[in-house]
């Protein structure tokens, strides 16, 4: 059975973010998208608009020397444009390794992601990694 189109969009988004594929990301996000990263570190907060979302992903890749990898684990959808993706995030930064399971909630409009909100299991560890 074929995967639901909304789940495939979120999987493509995760692959493109891992690869630093800006061209693909531009096609996967809406122009007015909102990306929310939790925590109290410099990358945390709401990033509104395509340029801000792309810049944030660029900054994450730079901060991790391109080692960031997002691996989809499980996907759930409601049939109304919402996808919850359980994902594994792996990256190296300043001699530290981050290997953590978290989740994203994406709102898909048409064939693009209009919003993406990240959730972490351990916010203190997330803040420490990005500090």
N, CA, C and O atoms as CSV, one atom per row, in Angstrom:
chain,resi,resn,atom,element,x,y,z
A,1,UNK,N,N,0.839,-1.172,0.000
A,1,UNK,CA,C,0.000,0.000,0.000
A,1,UNK,C,C,0.891,1.245,0.000
A,1,UNK,O,O,1.869,1.313,0.744
A,2,UNK,N,N,0.557,2.198,-0.815
A,2,UNK,CA,C,1.339,3.433,-0.940
A,2,UNK,C,C,1.191,4.292,0.321
A,2,UNK,O,O,0.160,4.275,0.993
A,3,UNK,N,N,2.231,5.023,0.607
A,3,UNK,CA,C,2.216,5.910,1.765
A,3,UNK,C,C,1.354,7.137,1.461
A,3,UNK,O,O,1.303,7.602,0.322
A,4,UNK,N,N,0.690,7.647,2.472
A,4,UNK,CA,C,-0.141,8.840,2.314
A,4,UNK,C,C,0.743,9.994,1.829
A,4,UNK,O,O,1.877,10.127,2.288
A,5,UNK,N,N,0.247,10.828,0.914
A,5,UNK,CA,C,1.050,11.935,0.378
A,5,UNK,C,C,1.581,12.894,1.446
A,5,UNK,O,O,2.695,13.400,1.309
A,6,UNK,N,N,0.819,13.152,2.495
A,6,UNK,CA,C,1.287,14.066,3.533
A,6,UNK,C,C,2.476,13.479,4.298
A,6,UNK,O,O,3.405,14.201,4.657
A,7,UNK,N,N,2.441,12.183,4.541
A,7,UNK,CA,C,3.576,11.530,5.205
A,7,UNK,C,C,4.798,11.574,4.296
A,7,UNK,O,O,5.910,11.817,4.766
A,8,UNK,N,N,4.609,11.347,3.027
A,8,UNK,CA,C,5.730,11.404,2.087
A,8,UNK,C,C,6.341,12.807,2.044
A,8,UNK,O,O,7.560,12.939,1.940
A,9,UNK,N,N,5.527,13.842,2.120
A,9,UNK,CA,C,6.032,15.225,2.133
A,9,UNK,C,C,6.914,15.452,3.361
A,9,UNK,O,O,7.987,16.043,3.249
A,10,UNK,N,N,6.471,14.989,4.525
A,10,UNK,CA,C,7.251,15.172,5.750
A,10,UNK,C,C,8.545,14.359,5.685
A,10,UNK,O,O,9.590,14.835,6.128
A,11,UNK,N,N,8.491,13.160,5.149
A,11,UNK,CA,C,9.723,12.361,4.980
A,11,UNK,C,C,10.698,13.081,4.035
A,11,UNK,O,O,11.898,13.134,4.305
A,12,UNK,N,N,10.186,13.627,2.940
A,12,UNK,CA,C,11.048,14.366,2.003
A,12,UNK,C,C,11.654,15.594,2.673
A,12,UNK,O,O,12.817,15.925,2.440
A,13,UNK,N,N,10.873,16.261,3.497
A,13,UNK,CA,C,11.365,17.424,4.224
A,13,UNK,C,C,12.522,17.031,5.144
A,13,UNK,O,O,13.539,17.723,5.186
A,14,UNK,N,N,12.376,15.938,5.874
A,14,UNK,CA,C,13.436,15.471,6.768
A,14,UNK,C,C,14.692,15.095,5.982
A,14,UNK,O,O,15.806,15.412,6.397
A,15,UNK,N,N,14.509,14.421,4.853
A,15,UNK,CA,C,15.668,14.062,4.014
A,15,UNK,C,C,16.367,15.314,3.493
A,15,UNK,O,O,17.595,15.399,3.522
A,16,UNK,N,N,15.599,16.276,3.022
A,16,UNK,CA,C,16.170,17.502,2.473
A,16,UNK,C,C,16.899,18.296,3.562
A,16,UNK,O,O,17.969,18.849,3.308
A,17,UNK,N,N,16.331,18.356,4.773
A,17,UNK,CA,C,16.991,19.064,5.873
A,17,UNK,C,C,18.308,18.377,6.221
A,17,UNK,O,O,19.316,19.048,6.442
A,18,UNK,N,N,18.309,17.061,6.269
A,18,UNK,CA,C,19.533,16.314,6.571
A,18,UNK,C,C,20.610,16.559,5.527
A,18,UNK,O,O,21.789,16.680,5.860
A,19,UNK,N,N,20.208,16.632,4.274
A,19,UNK,CA,C,21.152,16.794,3.173
A,19,UNK,C,C,21.541,18.252,2.937
A,19,UNK,O,O,22.456,18.534,2.163
A,20,UNK,N,N,20.857,19.169,3.594
A,20,UNK,CA,C,21.108,20.588,3.335
A,20,UNK,C,C,20.673,20.992,1.946
A,20,UNK,O,O,21.264,21.883,1.336
A,21,UNK,N,N,19.639,20.336,1.444
A,21,UNK,CA,C,19.138,20.565,0.084
A,21,UNK,C,C,18.159,21.738,0.083
A,21,UNK,O,O,16.945,21.554,0.176
A,22,UNK,N,N,18.707,22.935,-0.024
A,22,UNK,CA,C,17.903,24.151,0.024
A,22,UNK,C,C,16.879,24.208,-1.104
A,22,UNK,O,O,15.752,24.656,-0.893
A,23,UNK,N,N,17.256,23.759,-2.292
A,23,UNK,CA,C,16.320,23.785,-3.426
A,23,UNK,C,C,15.089,22.933,-3.127
A,23,UNK,O,O,13.964,23.342,-3.415
A,24,UNK,N,N,15.298,21.761,-2.557
A,24,UNK,CA,C,14.161,20.895,-2.209
A,24,UNK,C,C,13.340,21.513,-1.084
A,24,UNK,O,O,12.110,21.473,-1.119
A,25,UNK,N,N,14.015,22.086,-0.085
A,25,UNK,CA,C,13.292,22.707,1.026
A,25,UNK,C,C,12.414,23.855,0.551
A,25,UNK,O,O,11.310,24.043,1.062
A,26,UNK,N,N,12.897,24.632,-0.431
A,26,UNK,CA,C,12.100,25.734,-0.968
A,26,UNK,C,C,10.803,25.231,-1.598
A,26,UNK,O,O,9.790,25.930,-1.586
A,27,UNK,N,N,10.838,24.035,-2.138
A,27,UNK,CA,C,9.643,23.457,-2.761
A,27,UNK,C,C,8.734,22.760,-1.752
A,27,UNK,O,O,7.570,22.489,-2.046
A,28,UNK,N,N,9.263,22.471,-0.566
A,28,UNK,CA,C,8.497,21.725,0.431
A,28,UNK,C,C,7.826,22.608,1.479
A,28,UNK,O,O,6.855,22.190,2.109
A,29,UNK,N,N,8.335,23.831,1.672
A,29,UNK,CA,C,7.731,24.780,2.611
A,29,UNK,C,C,6.889,25.799,1.845
A,29,UNK,O,O,7.188,26.132,0.698
A,30,UNK,N,N,5.830,26.290,2.499
A,30,UNK,CA,C,5.086,27.419,1.941
A,30,UNK,C,C,5.916,28.690,2.154
A,30,UNK,O,O,6.811,28.711,2.999
A,31,UNK,N,N,5.626,29.731,1.401
A,31,UNK,CA,C,6.374,31.003,1.544
A,31,UNK,C,C,6.184,31.612,2.929
A,31,UNK,O,O,7.087,32.263,3.455
A,32,UNK,N,N,5.000,31.399,3.523
A,32,UNK,CA,C,4.696,31.984,4.827
A,32,UNK,C,C,4.778,30.957,5.965
A,32,UNK,O,O,4.106,31.100,6.987
A,33,UNK,N,N,5.588,29.944,5.782
A,33,UNK,CA,C,5.691,28.875,6.778
A,33,UNK,C,C,6.188,29.415,8.121
A,33,UNK,O,O,6.787,30.487,8.200
A,34,UNK,N,N,5.919,28.639,9.166
A,34,UNK,CA,C,6.399,28.949,10.505
A,34,UNK,C,C,7.062,27.686,11.054
A,34,UNK,O,O,6.461,26.611,11.066
A,35,UNK,N,N,8.299,27.831,11.504
A,35,UNK,CA,C,9.038,26.737,12.128
A,35,UNK,C,C,9.293,27.134,13.570
A,35,UNK,O,O,9.832,28.207,13.840
A,36,UNK,N,N,8.903,26.262,14.502
A,36,UNK,CA,C,9.110,26.546,15.924
A,36,UNK,C,C,10.050,25.500,16.517
A,36,UNK,O,O,9.798,24.298,16.440
A,37,UNK,N,N,11.147,25.990,17.114
A,37,UNK,CA,C,12.101,25.131,17.810
A,37,UNK,C,C,12.015,25.437,19.300
A,37,UNK,O,O,12.076,26.603,19.691
A,38,UNK,N,N,11.873,24.405,20.143
A,38,UNK,CA,C,11.719,24.643,21.577
A,38,UNK,C,C,13.058,24.950,22.243
A,38,UNK,O,O,14.121,24.658,21.696
A,39,UNK,N,N,12.985,25.530,23.408
A,39,UNK,CA,C,14.182,25.722,24.211
A,39,UNK,C,C,14.496,27.170,24.479
A,39,UNK,O,O,13.716,28.071,24.169
A,40,UNK,N,N,15.674,27.370,25.070
A,40,UNK,CA,C,16.125,28.714,25.426
A,40,UNK,C,C,17.471,29.042,24.785
A,40,UNK,O,O,18.146,29.979,25.211
A,41,UNK,N,N,17.858,28.296,23.789
A,41,UNK,CA,C,19.126,28.519,23.091
A,41,UNK,C,C,18.927,29.490,21.926
A,41,UNK,O,O,17.805,29.914,21.651
A,42,UNK,N,N,20.006,29.835,21.253
A,42,UNK,CA,C,19.957,30.875,20.211
A,42,UNK,C,C,19.144,30.484,18.978
A,42,UNK,O,O,18.719,31.364,18.230
A,43,UNK,N,N,18.918,29.210,18.749
A,43,UNK,CA,C,18.138,28.770,17.591
A,43,UNK,C,C,16.655,28.592,17.918
A,43,UNK,O,O,15.834,28.416,17.018
A,44,UNK,N,N,16.318,28.639,19.198
A,44,UNK,CA,C,14.940,28.406,19.637
A,44,UNK,C,C,14.032,29.566,19.234
A,44,UNK,O,O,14.483,30.691,19.019
A,45,UNK,N,N,12.750,29.257,19.139
A,45,UNK,CA,C,11.750,30.281,18.879
A,45,UNK,C,C,11.017,30.038,17.581
A,45,UNK,O,O,11.191,29.010,16.927
A,46,UNK,N,N,10.185,31.017,17.220
A,46,UNK,CA,C,9.425,30.948,15.975
A,46,UNK,C,C,10.204,31.615,14.859
A,46,UNK,O,O,10.695,32.735,14.993
A,47,UNK,N,N,10.300,30.902,13.768
A,47,UNK,CA,C,10.980,31.403,12.579
A,47,UNK,C,C,9.915,31.505,11.499
A,47,UNK,O,O,9.457,30.495,10.966
A,48,UNK,N,N,9.523,32.743,11.181
A,48,UNK,CA,C,8.383,32.981,10.303
A,48,UNK,C,C,8.834,33.324,8.895
A,48,UNK,O,O,9.654,34.217,8.685
A,49,UNK,N,N,8.282,32.599,7.942
A,49,UNK,CA,C,8.581,32.838,6.543
A,49,UNK,C,C,9.644,31.884,6.020
A,49,UNK,O,O,10.466,31.365,6.775
A,50,UNK,N,N,9.607,31.666,4.720
A,50,UNK,CA,C,10.522,30.722,4.079
A,50,UNK,C,C,11.981,31.093,4.304
A,50,UNK,O,O,12.799,30.230,4.623
A,51,UNK,N,N,12.310,32.360,4.140
A,51,UNK,CA,C,13.706,32.774,4.319
A,51,UNK,C,C,14.193,32.491,5.736
A,51,UNK,O,O,15.315,32.019,5.917
A,52,UNK,N,N,13.377,32.767,6.733
A,52,UNK,CA,C,13.759,32.524,8.126
A,52,UNK,C,C,13.915,31.028,8.395
A,52,UNK,O,O,14.850,30.615,9.081
A,53,UNK,N,N,13.004,30.216,7.859
A,53,UNK,CA,C,13.093,28.766,8.042
A,53,UNK,C,C,14.372,28.216,7.410
A,53,UNK,O,O,15.082,27.417,8.021
A,54,UNK,N,N,14.655,28.648,6.189
A,54,UNK,CA,C,15.862,28.181,5.495
A,54,UNK,C,C,17.123,28.646,6.219
A,54,UNK,O,O,18.093,27.896,6.324
A,55,UNK,N,N,17.111,29.878,6.718
A,55,UNK,CA,C,18.270,30.392,7.442
A,55,UNK,C,C,18.499,29.601,8.724
A,55,UNK,O,O,19.642,29.304,9.072
A,56,UNK,N,N,17.440,29.262,9.419
A,56,UNK,CA,C,17.572,28.482,10.649
A,56,UNK,C,C,18.164,27.107,10.356
A,56,UNK,O,O,19.056,26.652,11.073
A,57,UNK,N,N,17.683,26.451,9.322
A,57,UNK,CA,C,18.238,25.134,8.958
A,57,UNK,C,C,19.691,25.262,8.522
A,57,UNK,O,O,20.503,24.384,8.813
A,58,UNK,N,N,20.026,26.339,7.832
A,58,UNK,CA,C,21.420,26.579,7.440
A,58,UNK,C,C,22.294,26.739,8.679
A,58,UNK,O,O,23.386,26.177,8.754
A,59,UNK,N,N,21.809,27.507,9.647
A,59,UNK,CA,C,22.560,27.737,10.886
A,59,UNK,C,C,22.760,26.439,11.662
A,59,UNK,O,O,23.822,26.221,12.246
A,60,UNK,N,N,21.747,25.578,11.670
A,60,UNK,CA,C,21.867,24.276,12.346
A,60,UNK,C,C,22.944,23.439,11.666
A,60,UNK,O,O,23.786,22.843,12.337
A,61,UNK,N,N,22.917,23.392,10.341
A,61,UNK,CA,C,23.929,22.613,9.607
A,61,UNK,C,C,25.328,23.181,9.837
A,61,UNK,O,O,26.282,22.426,10.020
A,62,UNK,N,N,25.452,24.499,9.827
A,62,UNK,CA,C,26.764,25.116,10.083
A,62,UNK,C,C,27.253,24.812,11.494
A,62,UNK,O,O,28.421,24.475,11.690
A,63,UNK,N,N,26.364,24.929,12.476
A,63,UNK,CA,C,26.748,24.699,13.874
A,63,UNK,C,C,27.169,23.258,14.119
A,63,UNK,O,O,27.919,22.979,15.054
A,64,UNK,N,N,26.692,22.347,13.289
A,64,UNK,CA,C,27.023,20.928,13.447
A,64,UNK,C,C,28.019,20.458,12.381
A,64,UNK,O,O,28.214,19.257,12.197
A,65,UNK,N,N,28.637,21.395,11.692
A,65,UNK,CA,C,29.603,21.067,10.628
A,65,UNK,C,C,29.036,20.046,9.638
A,65,UNK,O,O,29.748,19.170,9.147
A,66,UNK,N,N,27.736,20.182,9.358
A,66,UNK,CA,C,27.092,19.308,8.379
A,66,UNK,C,C,26.824,17.898,8.870
A,66,UNK,O,O,26.466,17.032,8.072
A,67,UNK,N,N,26.988,17.643,10.174
A,67,UNK,CA,C,26.779,16.280,10.683
A,67,UNK,C,C,25.326,15.989,11.039
A,67,UNK,O,O,24.985,14.845,11.339
A,68,UNK,N,N,24.461,17.008,11.011
A,68,UNK,CA,C,23.065,16.801,11.377
A,68,UNK,C,C,22.408,15.770,10.466
A,68,UNK,O,O,22.528,15.822,9.242
A,69,UNK,N,N,21.716,14.838,11.097
A,69,UNK,CA,C,20.957,13.843,10.348
A,69,UNK,C,C,19.627,13.629,11.063
A,69,UNK,O,O,19.586,13.426,12.276
A,70,UNK,N,N,18.550,13.678,10.300
A,70,UNK,CA,C,17.216,13.449,10.843
A,70,UNK,C,C,16.695,12.171,10.221
A,70,UNK,O,O,16.602,12.049,8.999
A,71,UNK,N,N,16.358,11.229,11.069
A,71,UNK,CA,C,15.891,9.914,10.612
A,71,UNK,C,C,14.442,9.707,11.051
A,71,UNK,O,O,14.176,9.589,12.247
A,72,UNK,N,N,13.505,9.659,10.108
A,72,UNK,CA,C,12.106,9.406,10.477
A,72,UNK,C,C,11.954,8.038,11.124
A,72,UNK,O,O,12.529,7.055,10.655
A,73,UNK,N,N,11.186,7.978,12.191
A,73,UNK,CA,C,10.939,6.715,12.893
A,73,UNK,C,C,9.516,6.217,12.648
A,73,UNK,O,O,9.311,5.116,12.136
A,74,UNK,N,N,8.544,7.037,13.018
A,74,UNK,CA,C,7.134,6.693,12.829
A,74,UNK,C,C,6.383,7.943,12.415
A,74,UNK,O,O,6.741,9.056,12.802
A,75,UNK,N,N,5.335,7.748,11.623
A,75,UNK,CA,C,4.518,8.870,11.164
A,75,UNK,C,C,3.045,8.564,11.436
A,75,UNK,O,O,2.577,7.436,11.283
A,76,UNK,N,N,2.343,9.610,11.842
A,76,UNK,CA,C,0.913,9.506,12.127
A,76,UNK,C,C,0.214,10.692,11.473
A,76,UNK,O,O,0.766,11.792,11.438
A,77,UNK,N,N,-0.982,10.482,10.961
A,77,UNK,CA,C,-1.713,11.586,10.347
A,77,UNK,C,C,-3.174,11.550,10.736
A,77,UNK,O,O,-3.698,10.531,11.185
A,78,UNK,N,N,-3.819,12.695,10.552
A,78,UNK,CA,C,-5.235,12.787,10.901
A,78,UNK,C,C,-6.135,12.922,9.679
A,78,UNK,O,O,-7.356,12.979,9.823
A,79,UNK,N,N,-5.562,12.974,8.484
A,79,UNK,CA,C,-6.359,13.105,7.275
A,79,UNK,C,C,-6.850,14.516,7.019
A,79,UNK,O,O,-7.579,14.755,6.057
A,80,UNK,N,N,-6.456,15.465,7.879
A,80,UNK,CA,C,-6.869,16.860,7.728
A,80,UNK,C,C,-5.665,17.776,7.543
A,80,UNK,O,O,-5.763,18.988,7.738
A,81,UNK,N,N,-4.533,17.192,7.165
A,81,UNK,CA,C,-3.356,18.001,6.901
A,81,UNK,C,C,-2.331,18.041,8.018
A,81,UNK,O,O,-1.352,18.782,7.930
A,82,UNK,N,N,-2.538,17.257,9.066
A,82,UNK,CA,C,-1.583,17.241,10.177
A,82,UNK,C,C,-0.839,15.916,10.214
A,82,UNK,O,O,-1.436,14.846,10.102
A,83,UNK,N,N,0.476,16.010,10.373
A,83,UNK,CA,C,1.322,14.825,10.471
A,83,UNK,C,C,2.172,14.967,11.726
A,83,UNK,O,O,2.809,15.997,11.945
A,84,UNK,N,N,2.172,13.927,12.540
A,84,UNK,CA,C,3.104,13.839,13.659
A,84,UNK,C,C,4.194,12.875,13.233
A,84,UNK,O,O,3.920,11.731,12.872
A,85,UNK,N,N,5.408,13.338,13.276
A,85,UNK,CA,C,6.541,12.499,12.909
A,85,UNK,C,C,7.451,12.297,14.096
A,85,UNK,O,O,8.005,13.257,14.632
A,86,UNK,N,N,7.609,11.057,14.511
A,86,UNK,CA,C,8.612,10.729,15.520
A,86,UNK,C,C,9.912,10.567,14.754
A,86,UNK,O,O,9.984,9.837,13.765
A,87,UNK,N,N,10.943,11.266,15.230
A,87,UNK,CA,C,12.195,11.258,14.481
A,87,UNK,C,C,13.386,11.159,15.412
A,87,UNK,O,O,13.320,11.523,16.586
A,88,UNK,N,N,14.464,10.662,14.864
A,88,UNK,CA,C,15.735,10.604,15.586
A,88,UNK,C,C,16.626,11.712,15.027
A,88,UNK,O,O,16.811,11.812,13.814
A,89,UNK,N,N,17.173,12.535,15.908
A,89,UNK,CA,C,18.051,13.627,15.518
A,89,UNK,C,C,19.455,13.286,15.988
A,89,UNK,O,O,19.679,13.013,17.167
A,90,UNK,N,N,20.401,13.304,15.049
A,90,UNK,CA,C,21.794,13.014,15.373
A,90,UNK,C,C,22.667,14.131,14.834
A,90,UNK,O,O,22.483,14.587,13.706
A,91,UNK,N,N,23.628,14.571,15.653
A,91,UNK,CA,C,24.554,15.617,15.223
A,91,UNK,C,C,25.726,15.682,16.194
A,91,UNK,O,O,25.631,15.261,17.347
A,92,UNK,N,N,26.831,16.220,15.694
A,92,UNK,CA,C,28.005,16.490,16.514
A,92,UNK,C,C,28.206,17.995,16.555
A,92,UNK,O,O,28.009,18.696,15.563
A,93,UNK,N,N,28.605,18.477,17.733
A,93,UNK,CA,C,28.848,19.913,17.879
A,93,UNK,C,C,29.808,20.149,19.042
A,93,UNK,O,O,29.546,19.747,20.175
A,94,UNK,N,N,30.913,20.802,18.740
A,94,UNK,CA,C,31.884,21.181,19.770
A,94,UNK,C,C,32.278,20.008,20.659
A,94,UNK,O,O,32.334,20.137,21.882
A,95,UNK,N,N,32.549,18.866,20.038
A,95,UNK,CA,C,32.997,17.693,20.780
A,95,UNK,C,C,31.896,16.933,21.492
A,95,UNK,O,O,32.176,15.998,22.243
A,96,UNK,N,N,30.646,17.319,21.270
A,96,UNK,CA,C,29.511,16.628,21.899
A,96,UNK,C,C,28.678,15.953,20.827
A,96,UNK,O,O,28.593,16.432,19.696
A,97,UNK,N,N,28.073,14.849,21.188
A,97,UNK,CA,C,27.208,14.101,20.276
A,97,UNK,C,C,25.781,14.192,20.785
A,97,UNK,O,O,25.518,13.986,21.969
A,98,UNK,N,N,24.861,14.502,19.880
A,98,UNK,CA,C,23.423,14.507,20.208
A,98,UNK,C,C,22.784,13.388,19.409
A,98,UNK,O,O,22.875,13.354,18.182
A,99,UNK,N,N,22.148,12.490,20.104
A,99,UNK,CA,C,21.419,11.387,19.471
A,99,UNK,C,C,20.145,11.230,20.280
A,99,UNK,O,O,20.137,10.574,21.322
A,100,UNK,N,N,19.076,11.831,19.801
A,100,UNK,CA,C,17.856,11.906,20.595
A,100,UNK,C,C,16.625,11.703,19.739
A,100,UNK,O,O,16.582,12.084,18.569
A,101,UNK,N,N,15.637,11.098,20.346
A,101,UNK,CA,C,14.340,10.934,19.697
A,101,UNK,C,C,13.466,12.110,20.100
A,101,UNK,O,O,13.446,12.520,21.260
A,102,UNK,N,N,12.754,12.640,19.133
A,102,UNK,CA,C,11.822,13.730,19.370
A,102,UNK,C,C,10.671,13.592,18.392
A,102,UNK,O,O,10.486,12.547,17.768
A,103,UNK,N,N,9.920,14.637,18.271
A,103,UNK,CA,C,8.768,14.601,17.369
A,103,UNK,C,C,8.588,15.952,16.705
A,103,UNK,O,O,9.060,16.978,17.195
A,104,UNK,N,N,7.903,15.926,15.592
A,104,UNK,CA,C,7.500,17.146,14.908
A,104,UNK,C,C,6.011,17.035,14.601
A,104,UNK,O,O,5.491,15.951,14.335
A,105,UNK,N,N,5.352,18.160,14.645
A,105,UNK,CA,C,3.980,18.243,14.156
A,105,UNK,C,C,4.018,19.185,12.968
A,105,UNK,O,O,4.427,20.341,13.083
A,106,UNK,N,N,3.588,18.677,11.834
A,106,UNK,CA,C,3.575,19.468,10.604
A,106,UNK,C,C,2.147,19.674,10.141
A,106,UNK,O,O,1.305,18.782,10.242
A,107,UNK,N,N,1.893,20.860,9.636
A,107,UNK,CA,C,0.629,21.148,8.974
A,107,UNK,C,C,0.937,21.252,7.489
A,107,UNK,O,O,1.743,22.077,7.059
A,108,UNK,N,N,0.281,20.398,6.718
A,108,UNK,CA,C,0.495,20.359,5.271
A,108,UNK,C,C,-0.695,21.033,4.596
A,108,UNK,O,O,-1.850,20.694,4.852
A,109,UNK,N,N,-0.387,21.989,3.733
A,109,UNK,CA,C,-1.413,22.682,2.954
A,109,UNK,C,C,-1.078,22.427,1.485
A,109,UNK,O,O,-0.017,22.819,1.000
A,110,UNK,N,N,-1.991,21.772,0.794
A,110,UNK,CA,C,-1.696,21.376,-0.584
A,110,UNK,C,C,-0.582,20.349,-0.572
A,110,UNK,O,O,-0.737,19.256,-0.026
A,111,UNK,N,N,0.538,20.702,-1.173
A,111,UNK,CA,C,1.672,19.776,-1.184
A,111,UNK,C,C,2.899,20.388,-0.512
A,111,UNK,O,O,4.036,20.050,-0.842
A,112,UNK,N,N,2.646,21.307,0.449
A,112,UNK,CA,C,3.755,21.972,1.153
A,112,UNK,C,C,3.484,22.042,2.654
A,112,UNK,O,O,2.342,21.978,3.108
A,113,UNK,N,N,4.562,22.175,3.395
A,113,UNK,CA,C,4.468,22.292,4.852
A,113,UNK,C,C,4.320,23.775,5.216
A,113,UNK,O,O,5.177,24.597,4.893
A,114,UNK,N,N,3.214,24.094,5.895
A,114,UNK,CA,C,2.941,25.465,6.310
A,114,UNK,C,C,3.457,25.737,7.719
A,114,UNK,O,O,3.799,26.872,8.050
A,115,UNK,N,N,3.511,24.704,8.540
A,115,UNK,CA,C,4.075,24.884,9.882
A,115,UNK,C,C,4.721,23.591,10.334
A,115,UNK,O,O,4.304,22.488,9.979
A,116,UNK,N,N,5.762,23.777,11.136
A,116,UNK,CA,C,6.506,22.654,11.684
A,116,UNK,C,C,6.873,23.022,13.107
A,116,UNK,O,O,7.528,24.037,13.343
A,117,UNK,N,N,6.455,22.204,14.051
A,117,UNK,CA,C,6.765,22.448,15.458
A,117,UNK,C,C,7.512,21.240,15.994
A,117,UNK,O,O,7.052,20.105,15.869
A,118,UNK,N,N,8.669,21.494,16.592
A,118,UNK,CA,C,9.540,20.439,17.103
A,118,UNK,C,C,9.288,20.238,18.593
A,118,UNK,O,O,9.082,21.200,19.333
A,119,UNK,N,N,9.307,18.980,19.024
A,119,UNK,CA,C,9.165,18.606,20.433
A,119,UNK,C,C,10.337,17.708,20.803
A,119,UNK,O,O,10.711,16.822,20.034
A,120,UNK,N,N,10.910,17.932,21.965
A,120,UNK,CA,C,12.060,17.161,22.440
A,120,UNK,C,C,11.685,16.386,23.696
A,120,UNK,O,O,10.846,16.835,24.477
A,121,UNK,N,N,12.307,15.215,23.896
A,121,UNK,CA,C,12.085,14.445,25.125
A,121,UNK,C,C,12.747,15.119,26.316
A,121,UNK,O,O,12.177,15.151,27.407
A,122,UNK,N,N,13.943,15.657,26.117
A,122,UNK,CA,C,14.694,16.263,27.208
A,122,UNK,C,C,15.158,17.654,26.772
A,122,UNK,O,O,16.183,17.803,26.106
A,123,UNK,N,N,14.403,18.640,27.153
A,123,UNK,CA,C,14.680,20.011,26.738
A,123,UNK,C,C,15.983,20.544,27.345
A,123,UNK,O,O,16.686,21.331,26.711
A,124,UNK,N,N,16.305,20.119,28.565
A,124,UNK,CA,C,17.557,20.559,29.180
A,124,UNK,C,C,18.764,20.074,28.373
A,124,UNK,O,O,19.714,20.831,28.173
A,125,UNK,N,N,18.737,18.834,27.915
A,125,UNK,CA,C,19.829,18.310,27.089
A,125,UNK,C,C,19.888,19.033,25.749
A,125,UNK,O,O,20.974,19.286,25.228
A,126,UNK,N,N,18.746,19.362,25.198
A,126,UNK,CA,C,18.705,20.111,23.938
A,126,UNK,C,C,19.344,21.477,24.120
A,126,UNK,O,O,20.173,21.892,23.309
A,127,UNK,N,N,18.959,22.182,25.187
A,127,UNK,CA,C,19.537,23.504,25.461
A,127,UNK,C,C,21.041,23.420,25.669
A,127,UNK,O,O,21.787,24.273,25.188
A,128,UNK,N,N,21.482,22.400,26.381
A,128,UNK,CA,C,22.915,22.217,26.642
A,128,UNK,C,C,23.681,21.963,25.338
A,128,UNK,O,O,24.774,22.496,25.145
A,129,UNK,N,N,23.115,21.161,24.460
A,129,UNK,CA,C,23.789,20.857,23.192
A,129,UNK,C,C,23.977,22.122,22.355
A,129,UNK,O,O,25.032,22.318,21.753
A,130,UNK,N,N,22.957,22.981,22.317
A,130,UNK,CA,C,23.013,24.176,21.464
A,130,UNK,C,C,23.634,25.380,22.160
A,130,UNK,O,O,23.855,26.407,21.517
A,131,UNK,N,N,23.925,25.283,23.475
A,131,UNK,CA,C,24.514,26.414,24.216
A,131,UNK,C,C,25.913,26.740,23.717
A,131,UNK,O,O,26.551,27.660,24.228
